[in-house]
Amino acid sequence: MNWLSDFLGTLTSTITDVLPIAAILFGFQLFVLRKRVNHLGQVLVGFLLVLLGLAFFLQGLEEALFPLGKLMAAQLTAPEFLGISQTADELSNNWQHYLWVYLFAFAIGLSTTIAEP
């Protein structure tokens, strides 16, 4: 039942995030263009499906992708993985140990930017 309360929390935050955008769109349609929304029932059902789909997508990110990213970041920056044996203060002052991590992050960011038209 914990997943249900997590999903309801995600759905609630999705609704509060998307509702102002919908209010602006409907307000513009009604008060600026002064036209009724054609097929209002279908538009509302579509809006509800968009909210549910976005909530499921965000829940999936929070349950699967974000923990994977945190685990990967912890493993990639672990001193044992880097093959160094220094204290935390020495590591924080020596960024060259993490140069390949920065290059990896740059490559991921660049490829994402290029792939997203």
Distance bins in CASP14 RR format, pairs under 12 A and 6 or more apart:
PFRMAT RR
TARGET T0000
AUTHOR 0000-0000-0000
RMODE 2
METHOD distances of the structure
MODEL  1
1 7 0 0 0 0 0 1 0 0 0 0 0
1 8 0 0 0 0 0 1 0 0 0 0 0
2 8 0 0 0 0 0 1 0 0 0 0 0
2 9 0 0 0 0 0 1 0 0 0 0 0
2 63 0 0 0 0 0 1 0 0 0 0 0
3 9 0 0 0 0 0 1 0 0 0 0 0
3 10 0 0 0 0 0 1 0 0 0 0 0
3 56 0 0 0 0 0 1 0 0 0 0 0
3 59 0 0 0 0 1 0 0 0 0 0 0
3 60 0 0 0 0 0 1 0 0 0 0 0
3 62 0 0 0 0 0 1 0 0 0 0 0
3 63 0 0 0 0 1 0 0 0 0 0 0
4 10 0 0 0 0 0 1 0 0 0 0 0
4 11 0 0 0 0 0 1 0 0 0 0 0
4 59 0 0 0 0 0 1 0 0 0 0 0
5 11 0 0 0 0 0 1 0 0 0 0 0
5 12 0 0 0 0 0 1 0 0 0 0 0
5 59 0 0 0 0 0 1 0 0 0 0 0
6 12 0 0 0 0 0 1 0 0 0 0 0
6 13 0 0 0 0 0 1 0 0 0 0 0
6 55 0 0 0 0 0 1 0 0 0 0 0
6 56 0 0 0 0 0 1 0 0 0 0 0
6 58 0 0 0 0 0 1 0 0 0 0 0
6 59 1 0 0 1 0 0 0 0 0 0 0
6 60 0 0 0 0 0 1 0 0 0 0 0
6 62 1 0 0 1 0 0 0 0 0 0 0
6 63 1 0 0 1 0 0 0 0 0 0 0
7 13 0 0 0 0 0 1 0 0 0 0 0
7 14 0 0 0 0 0 1 0 0 0 0 0
7 52 0 0 0 0 1 0 0 0 0 0 0
7 53 0 0 0 0 0 1 0 0 0 0 0
7 54 0 0 0 0 0 1 0 0 0 0 0
7 55 1 0 0 1 0 0 0 0 0 0 0
7 56 1 0 0 1 0 0 0 0 0 0 0
7 57 0 0 0 0 0 1 0 0 0 0 0
7 58 0 0 0 0 1 0 0 0 0 0 0
7 59 1 0 1 0 0 0 0 0 0 0 0
7 60 0 0 0 0 1 0 0 0 0 0 0
7 62 0 0 0 0 1 0 0 0 0 0 0
7 63 0 0 0 0 1 0 0 0 0 0 0
8 14 0 0 0 0 0 1 0 0 0 0 0
8 15 0 0 0 0 0 1 0 0 0 0 0
8 52 0 0 0 0 0 1 0 0 0 0 0
8 55 0 0 0 0 1 0 0 0 0 0 0
8 59 0 0 0 0 1 0 0 0 0 0 0
9 15 0 0 0 0 1 0 0 0 0 0 0
9 16 0 0 0 0 0 1 0 0 0 0 0
9 17 0 0 0 0 0 1 0 0 0 0 0
9 55 0 0 0 0 1 0 0 0 0 0 0
9 58 0 0 0 0 1 0 0 0 0 0 0
9 59 0 0 0 0 1 0 0 0 0 0 0
9 62 0 0 0 0 0 1 0 0 0 0 0
10 16 0 0 0 0 0 1 0 0 0 0 0
10 17 0 0 0 0 0 1 0 0 0 0 0
10 51 0 0 0 0 0 1 0 0 0 0 0
10 52 0 0 0 0 0 1 0 0 0 0 0
10 53 0 0 0 0 0 1 0 0 0 0 0
10 54 0 0 0 0 1 0 0 0 0 0 0
10 55 1 0 1 0 0 0 0 0 0 0 0
10 56 0 0 0 0 1 0 0 0 0 0 0
10 57 0 0 0 0 1 0 0 0 0 0 0
10 58 1 0 1 0 0 0 0 0 0 0 0
10 59 1 0 1 0 0 0 0 0 0 0 0
10 60 0 0 0 0 1 0 0 0 0 0 0
10 61 0 0 0 0 1 0 0 0 0 0 0
10 62 1 0 0 1 0 0 0 0 0 0 0
10 63 0 0 0 0 1 0 0 0 0 0 0
11 17 0 0 0 0 0 1 0 0 0 0 0
11 18 0 0 0 0 0 1 0 0 0 0 0
11 19 0 0 0 0 0 1 0 0 0 0 0
11 48 0 0 0 0 0 1 0 0 0 0 0
11 51 1 0 0 1 0 0 0 0 0 0 0
11 52 1 0 0 1 0 0 0 0 0 0 0
11 53 0 0 0 0 1 0 0 0 0 0 0
11 54 0 0 0 0 1 0 0 0 0 0 0
11 55 1 0 1 0 0 0 0 0 0 0 0
11 56 0 0 0 0 1 0 0 0 0 0 0
11 57 0 0 0 0 0 1 0 0 0 0 0
11 58 0 0 0 0 1 0 0 0 0 0 0
11 59 0 0 0 0 1 0 0 0 0 0 0
12 18 0 0 0 0 0 1 0 0 0 0 0
12 19 0 0 0 0 0 1 0 0 0 0 0
12 51 0 0 0 0 0 1 0 0 0 0 0
12 55 0 0 0 0 1 0 0 0 0 0 0
12 58 0 0 0 0 0 1 0 0 0 0 0
12 59 0 0 0 0 0 1 0 0 0 0 0
13 19 0 0 0 0 0 1 0 0 0 0 0
13 51 0 0 0 0 0 1 0 0 0 0 0
13 54 0 0 0 0 0 1 0 0 0 0 0
13 55 0 0 0 0 1 0 0 0 0 0 0
13 58 0 0 0 0 1 0 0 0 0 0 0
13 59 0 0 0 0 0 1 0 0 0 0 0
13 62 0 0 0 0 0 1 0 0 0 0 0
14 21 0 0 0 0 0 1 0 0 0 0 0
14 22 0 0 0 0 0 1 0 0 0 0 0
14 47 0 0 0 0 0 1 0 0 0 0 0
14 48 0 0 0 0 0 1 0 0 0 0 0
14 50 0 0 0 0 1 0 0 0 0 0 0
14 51 1 0 1 0 0 0 0 0 0 0 0
14 52 0 0 0 0 1 0 0 0 0 0 0
14 53 0 0 0 0 1 0 0 0 0 0 0
14 54 1 0 1 0 0 0 0 0 0 0 0
14 55 1 0 1 0 0 0 0 0 0 0 0
14 56 0 0 0 0 1 0 0 0 0 0 0
14 57 0 0 0 0 1 0 0 0 0 0 0
14 58 1 0 0 1 0 0 0 0 0 0 0
14 59 0 0 0 0 1 0 0 0 0 0 0
14 61 0 0 0 0 0 1 0 0 0 0 0
14 62 0 0 0 0 0 1 0 0 0 0 0
15 21 0 0 0 0 0 1 0 0 0 0 0
15 22 0 0 0 0 1 0 0 0 0 0 0
15 23 0 0 0 0 0 1 0 0 0 0 0
15 47 0 0 0 0 0 1 0 0 0 0 0
15 48 0 0 0 0 0 1 0 0 0 0 0
15 50 0 0 0 0 0 1 0 0 0 0 0
15 51 1 0 0 1 0 0 0 0 0 0 0
15 52 0 0 0 0 0 1 0 0 0 0 0
15 53 0 0 0 0 0 1 0 0 0 0 0
15 54 0 0 0 0 1 0 0 0 0 0 0
15 55 0 0 0 0 1 0 0 0 0 0 0
15 58 0 0 0 0 0 1 0 0 0 0 0
16 22 0 0 0 0 0 1 0 0 0 0 0
16 23 0 0 0 0 0 1 0 0 0 0 0
16 51 0 0 0 0 0 1 0 0 0 0 0
16 55 0 0 0 0 0 1 0 0 0 0 0
17 50 0 0 0 0 0 1 0 0 0 0 0
17 51 0 0 0 0 1 0 0 0 0 0 0
17 54 0 0 0 0 1 0 0 0 0 0 0
17 55 0 0 0 0 0 1 0 0 0 0 0
17 58 0 0 0 0 1 0 0 0 0 0 0
18 24 0 0 0 0 0 1 0 0 0 0 0
18 25 0 0 0 0 0 1 0 0 0 0 0
18 47 0 0 0 0 1 0 0 0 0 0 0
18 48 0 0 0 0 0 1 0 0 0 0 0
18 50 1 0 0 1 0 0 0 0 0 0 0
18 51 1 0 0 1 0 0 0 0 0 0 0
18 52 0 0 0 0 0 1 0 0 0 0 0
18 53 0 0 0 0 0 1 0 0 0 0 0
18 54 1 0 0 1 0 0 0 0 0 0 0
18 55 0 0 0 0 1 0 0 0 0 0 0
18 58 0 0 0 0 0 1 0 0 0 0 0
19 25 0 0 0 0 0 1 0 0 0 0 0
19 26 0 0 0 0 0 1 0 0 0 0 0
19 47 0 0 0 0 1 0 0 0 0 0 0
19 50 0 0 0 0 0 1 0 0 0 0 0
19 51 0 0 0 0 1 0 0 0 0 0 0
20 26 0 0 0 0 0 1 0 0 0 0 0
20 27 0 0 0 0 0 1 0 0 0 0 0
21 27 0 0 0 0 0 1 0 0 0 0 0
21 28 0 0 0 0 0 1 0 0 0 0 0
21 47 0 0 0 0 0 1 0 0 0 0 0
21 50 0 0 0 0 0 1 0 0 0 0 0
21 51 0 0 0 0 0 1 0 0 0 0 0
21 54 0 0 0 0 0 1 0 0 0 0 0
22 28 0 0 0 0 0 1 0 0 0 0 0
22 29 0 0 0 0 0 1 0 0 0 0 0
22 37 0 0 0 0 0 1 0 0 0 0 0
22 43 0 0 0 0 1 0 0 0 0 0 0
22 44 0 0 0 0 1 0 0 0 0 0 0
22 46 0 0 0 0 0 1 0 0 0 0 0
22 47 1 0 0 1 0 0 0 0 0 0 0
22 48 0 0 0 0 0 1 0 0 0 0 0
22 50 0 0 0 0 1 0 0 0 0 0 0
22 51 0 0 0 0 1 0 0 0 0 0 0
23 29 0 0 0 0 0 1 0 0 0 0 0
23 30 0 0 0 0 0 1 0 0 0 0 0
23 31 0 0 0 0 0 1 0 0 0 0 0
23 47 0 0 0 0 0 1 0 0 0 0 0
24 30 0 0 0 0 0 1 0 0 0 0 0
24 31 0 0 0 0 0 1 0 0 0 0 0
24 32 0 0 0 0 0 1 0 0 0 0 0
25 31 0 0 0 0 0 1 0 0 0 0 0
25 32 0 0 0 0 0 1 0 0 0 0 0
25 33 0 0 0 0 0 1 0 0 0 0 0
25 37 0 0 0 0 1 0 0 0 0 0 0
25 43 0 0 0 0 1 0 0 0 0 0 0
25 47 0 0 0 0 1 0 0 0 0 0 0
25 50 0 0 0 0 0 1 0 0 0 0 0
26 32 0 0 0 0 0 1 0 0 0 0 0
26 33 0 0 0 0 0 1 0 0 0 0 0
26 35 0 0 0 0 0 1 0 0 0 0 0
26 36 0 0 0 0 0 1 0 0 0 0 0
26 37 1 0 0 1 0 0 0 0 0 0 0
26 40 0 0 0 0 1 0 0 0 0 0 0
26 43 0 0 0 0 1 0 0 0 0 0 0
26 44 0 0 0 0 0 1 0 0 0 0 0
26 47 0 0 0 0 1 0 0 0 0 0 0
27 33 0 0 0 0 1 0 0 0 0 0 0
27 34 0 0 0 0 0 1 0 0 0 0 0
27 35 0 0 0 0 0 1 0 0 0 0 0
27 36 0 0 0 0 0 1 0 0 0 0 0
27 37 0 0 0 0 1 0 0 0 0 0 0
28 34 0 0 0 0 0 1 0 0 0 0 0
28 35 0 0 0 0 0 1 0 0 0 0 0
28 37 0 0 0 0 0 1 0 0 0 0 0
29 35 1 0 0 1 0 0 0 0 0 0 0
29 36 0 0 0 0 1 0 0 0 0 0 0
29 37 1 0 1 0 0 0 0 0 0 0 0
29 38 0 0 0 0 1 0 0 0 0 0 0
29 40 0 0 0 0 0 1 0 0 0 0 0
29 43 0 0 0 0 1 0 0 0 0 0 0
30 36 1 0 0 1 0 0 0 0 0 0 0
30 37 1 0 0 1 0 0 0 0 0 0 0
30 40 0 0 0 0 0 1 0 0 0 0 0
36 43 0 0 0 0 0 1 0 0 0 0 0
37 43 1 0 1 0 0 0 0 0 0 0 0
37 44 0 0 0 0 1 0 0 0 0 0 0
37 47 0 0 0 0 0 1 0 0 0 0 0
39 45 0 0 0 0 1 0 0 0 0 0 0
39 46 0 0 0 0 0 1 0 0 0 0 0
39 47 0 0 0 0 0 1 0 0 0 0 0
40 46 0 0 0 0 0 1 0 0 0 0 0
40 47 0 0 0 0 0 1 0 0 0 0 0
41 47 0 0 0 0 1 0 0 0 0 0 0
41 48 0 0 0 0 1 0 0 0 0 0 0
41 49 0 0 0 0 0 1 0 0 0 0 0
42 48 0 0 0 0 0 1 0 0 0 0 0
42 49 0 0 0 0 0 1 0 0 0 0 0
43 49 0 0 0 0 0 1 0 0 0 0 0
43 50 0 0 0 0 0 1 0 0 0 0 0
44 50 0 0 0 0 0 1 0 0 0 0 0
44 51 0 0 0 0 0 1 0 0 0 0 0
45 51 0 0 0 0 0 1 0 0 0 0 0
45 52 0 0 0 0 0 1 0 0 0 0 0
46 52 0 0 0 0 1 0 0 0 0 0 0
46 53 0 0 0 0 0 1 0 0 0 0 0
46 54 0 0 0 0 0 1 0 0 0 0 0
47 53 0 0 0 0 0 1 0 0 0 0 0
47 54 0 0 0 0 0 1 0 0 0 0 0
48 54 0 0 0 0 0 1 0 0 0 0 0
48 55 0 0 0 0 0 1 0 0 0 0 0
49 55 0 0 0 0 0 1 0 0 0 0 0
49 56 0 0 0 0 0 1 0 0 0 0 0
50 56 0 0 0 0 0 1 0 0 0 0 0
50 57 0 0 0 0 0 1 0 0 0 0 0
51 57 0 0 0 0 0 1 0 0 0 0 0
51 58 0 0 0 0 0 1 0 0 0 0 0
52 58 0 0 0 0 0 1 0 0 0 0 0
52 59 0 0 0 0 0 1 0 0 0 0 0
53 59 0 0 0 0 1 0 0 0 0 0 0
53 60 0 0 0 0 0 1 0 0 0 0 0
54 60 0 0 0 0 0 1 0 0 0 0 0
54 61 0 0 0 0 0 1 0 0 0 0 0
55 61 0 0 0 0 0 1 0 0 0 0 0
55 62 0 0 0 0 0 1 0 0 0 0 0
56 62 0 0 0 0 0 1 0 0 0 0 0
56 63 0 0 0 0 0 1 0 0 0 0 0
56 64 0 0 0 0 0 1 0 0 0 0 0
57 63 0 0 0 0 0 1 0 0 0 0 0
57 64 0 0 0 0 0 1 0 0 0 0 0
57 65 0 0 0 0 0 1 0 0 0 0 0
58 64 0 0 0 0 0 1 0 0 0 0 0
58 65 0 0 0 0 0 1 0 0 0 0 0
58 66 0 0 0 0 0 1 0 0 0 0 0
59 65 0 0 0 0 0 1 0 0 0 0 0
59 66 0 0 0 0 0 1 0 0 0 0 0
60 66 0 0 0 0 1 0 0 0 0 0 0
60 67 0 0 0 0 0 1 0 0 0 0 0
60 68 0 0 0 0 0 1 0 0 0 0 0
61 67 0 0 0 0 1 0 0 0 0 0 0
61 68 0 0 0 0 0 1 0 0 0 0 0
61 69 0 0 0 0 0 1 0 0 0 0 0
62 68 0 0 0 0 0 1 0 0 0 0 0
62 69 0 0 0 0 0 1 0 0 0 0 0
62 70 0 0 0 0 0 1 0 0 0 0 0
64 70 0 0 0 0 0 1 0 0 0 0 0
64 71 0 0 0 0 0 1 0 0 0 0 0
65 71 0 0 0 0 0 1 0 0 0 0 0
65 72 0 0 0 0 0 1 0 0 0 0 0
66 72 0 0 0 0 0 1 0 0 0 0 0
66 73 0 0 0 0 0 1 0 0 0 0 0
67 73 0 0 0 0 0 1 0 0 0 0 0
67 74 0 0 0 0 0 1 0 0 0 0 0
68 74 0 0 0 0 0 1 0 0 0 0 0
68 75 0 0 0 0 0 1 0 0 0 0 0
69 75 0 0 0 0 1 0 0 0 0 0 0
69 76 0 0 0 0 1 0 0 0 0 0 0
69 77 0 0 0 0 0 1 0 0 0 0 0
69 105 0 0 0 0 0 1 0 0 0 0 0
69 108 0 0 0 0 0 1 0 0 0 0 0
70 76 0 0 0 0 0 1 0 0 0 0 0
70 77 0 0 0 0 0 1 0 0 0 0 0
71 77 0 0 0 0 0 1 0 0 0 0 0
71 78 0 0 0 0 0 1 0 0 0 0 0
72 78 0 0 0 0 0 1 0 0 0 0 0
72 81 0 0 0 0 0 1 0 0 0 0 0
72 101 0 0 0 0 0 1 0 0 0 0 0
72 104 0 0 0 0 1 0 0 0 0 0 0
72 105 0 0 0 0 0 1 0 0 0 0 0
72 108 0 0 0 0 0 1 0 0 0 0 0
73 81 0 0 0 0 0 1 0 0 0 0 0
73 98 0 0 0 0 0 1 0 0 0 0 0
73 101 0 0 0 0 1 0 0 0 0 0 0
73 104 0 0 0 0 0 1 0 0 0 0 0
73 105 0 0 0 0 1 0 0 0 0 0 0
73 108 0 0 0 0 0 1 0 0 0 0 0
74 80 0 0 0 0 0 1 0 0 0 0 0
74 81 0 0 0 0 1 0 0 0 0 0 0
74 101 0 0 0 0 0 1 0 0 0 0 0
75 81 1 0 0 1 0 0 0 0 0 0 0
75 82 0 0 0 0 0 1 0 0 0 0 0
75 101 0 0 0 0 0 1 0 0 0 0 0
76 82 0 0 0 0 1 0 0 0 0 0 0
76 97 0 0 0 0 0 1 0 0 0 0 0
76 98 0 0 0 0 1 0 0 0 0 0 0
76 100 0 0 0 0 1 0 0 0 0 0 0
76 101 1 0 1 0 0 0 0 0 0 0 0
76 102 0 0 0 0 0 1 0 0 0 0 0
76 103 0 0 0 0 0 1 0 0 0 0 0
76 104 1 0 0 1 0 0 0 0 0 0 0
76 105 0 0 0 0 1 0 0 0 0 0 0
76 108 0 0 0 0 0 1 0 0 0 0 0
77 83 0 0 0 0 0 1 0 0 0 0 0
77 84 0 0 0 0 0 1 0 0 0 0 0
77 88 0 0 0 0 0 1 0 0 0 0 0
77 91 0 0 0 0 1 0 0 0 0 0 0
77 92 0 0 0 0 0 1 0 0 0 0 0
77 95 0 0 0 0 0 1 0 0 0 0 0
77 97 0 0 0 0 1 0 0 0 0 0 0
77 98 1 0 0 1 0 0 0 0 0 0 0
77 99 0 0 0 0 0 1 0 0 0 0 0
77 100 0 0 0 0 0 1 0 0 0 0 0
77 101 1 0 0 1 0 0 0 0 0 0 0
77 102 0 0 0 0 0 1 0 0 0 0 0
77 104 0 0 0 0 0 1 0 0 0 0 0
77 105 0 0 0 0 0 1 0 0 0 0 0
78 84 0 0 0 0 1 0 0 0 0 0 0
78 85 0 0 0 0 0 1 0 0 0 0 0
78 88 0 0 0 0 0 1 0 0 0 0 0
78 91 0 0 0 0 0 1 0 0 0 0 0
78 97 0 0 0 0 0 1 0 0 0 0 0
78 98 0 0 0 0 0 1 0 0 0 0 0
78 101 0 0 0 0 0 1 0 0 0 0 0
79 85 1 0 0 1 0 0 0 0 0 0 0
79 86 1 0 0 1 0 0 0 0 0 0 0
79 87 0 0 0 0 1 0 0 0 0 0 0
79 88 0 0 0 0 1 0 0 0 0 0 0
79 90 0 0 0 0 1 0 0 0 0 0 0
79 91 1 0 0 1 0 0 0 0 0 0 0
79 92 0 0 0 0 0 1 0 0 0 0 0
79 94 0 0 0 0 0 1 0 0 0 0 0
79 97 0 0 0 0 1 0 0 0 0 0 0
79 98 0 0 0 0 0 1 0 0 0 0 0
80 86 0 0 0 0 0 1 0 0 0 0 0
80 91 0 0 0 0 0 1 0 0 0 0 0
81 97 0 0 0 0 0 1 0 0 0 0 0
81 98 0 0 0 0 0 1 0 0 0 0 0
81 100 0 0 0 0 0 1 0 0 0 0 0
81 101 0 0 0 0 1 0 0 0 0 0 0
82 91 0 0 0 0 1 0 0 0 0 0 0
82 94 0 0 0 0 0 1 0 0 0 0 0
82 95 0 0 0 0 0 1 0 0 0 0 0
82 96 0 0 0 0 0 1 0 0 0 0 0
82 97 1 0 1 0 0 0 0 0 0 0 0
82 98 1 0 0 1 0 0 0 0 0 0 0
82 99 0 0 0 0 0 1 0 0 0 0 0
82 100 0 0 0 0 1 0 0 0 0 0 0
82 101 0 0 0 0 1 0 0 0 0 0 0
83 91 0 0 0 0 0 1 0 0 0 0 0
83 97 0 0 0 0 1 0 0 0 0 0 0
83 100 0 0 0 0 0 1 0 0 0 0 0
84 90 0 0 0 0 1 0 0 0 0 0 0
84 91 1 0 0 1 0 0 0 0 0 0 0
84 94 0 0 0 0 1 0 0 0 0 0 0
84 96 0 0 0 0 0 1 0 0 0 0 0
84 97 1 0 1 0 0 0 0 0 0 0 0
84 98 0 0 0 0 0 1 0 0 0 0 0
85 91 0 0 0 0 1 0 0 0 0 0 0
85 97 0 0 0 0 0 1 0 0 0 0 0
86 92 0 0 0 0 1 0 0 0 0 0 0
86 93 0 0 0 0 1 0 0 0 0 0 0
86 94 1 0 0 1 0 0 0 0 0 0 0
86 96 0 0 0 0 0 1 0 0 0 0 0
86 97 0 0 0 0 1 0 0 0 0 0 0
87 93 0 0 0 0 1 0 0 0 0 0 0
87 94 0 0 0 0 0 1 0 0 0 0 0
88 94 0 0 0 0 0 1 0 0 0 0 0
88 97 0 0 0 0 0 1 0 0 0 0 0
90 96 0 0 0 0 0 1 0 0 0 0 0
90 97 0 0 0 0 1 0 0 0 0 0 0
91 97 1 0 0 1 0 0 0 0 0 0 0
91 98 0 0 0 0 1 0 0 0 0 0 0
92 98 0 0 0 0 0 1 0 0 0 0 0
95 101 0 0 0 0 1 0 0 0 0 0 0
95 102 1 0 0 1 0 0 0 0 0 0 0
96 102 0 0 0 0 1 0 0 0 0 0 0
96 103 0 0 0 0 0 1 0 0 0 0 0
98 104 0 0 0 0 1 0 0 0 0 0 0
98 105 0 0 0 0 1 0 0 0 0 0 0
99 105 0 0 0 0 0 1 0 0 0 0 0
99 106 0 0 0 0 0 1 0 0 0 0 0
100 106 0 0 0 0 0 1 0 0 0 0 0
100 107 0 0 0 0 0 1 0 0 0 0 0
101 107 0 0 0 0 0 1 0 0 0 0 0
101 108 0 0 0 0 0 1 0 0 0 0 0
102 108 0 0 0 0 0 1 0 0 0 0 0
102 109 0 0 0 0 0 1 0 0 0 0 0
103 109 0 0 0 0 0 1 0 0 0 0 0
103 110 0 0 0 0 0 1 0 0 0 0 0
104 110 0 0 0 0 0 1 0 0 0 0 0
104 111 0 0 0 0 0 1 0 0 0 0 0
105 111 0 0 0 0 0 1 0 0 0 0 0
105 112 0 0 0 0 0 1 0 0 0 0 0
106 112 0 0 0 0 0 1 0 0 0 0 0
106 113 0 0 0 0 0 1 0 0 0 0 0
107 113 0 0 0 0 0 1 0 0 0 0 0
107 114 0 0 0 0 0 1 0 0 0 0 0
108 114 0 0 0 0 0 1 0 0 0 0 0
108 115 0 0 0 0 0 1 0 0 0 0 0
109 115 0 0 0 0 1 0 0 0 0 0 0
109 116 0 0 0 0 1 0 0 0 0 0 0
110 116 0 0 0 0 0 1 0 0 0 0 0
END
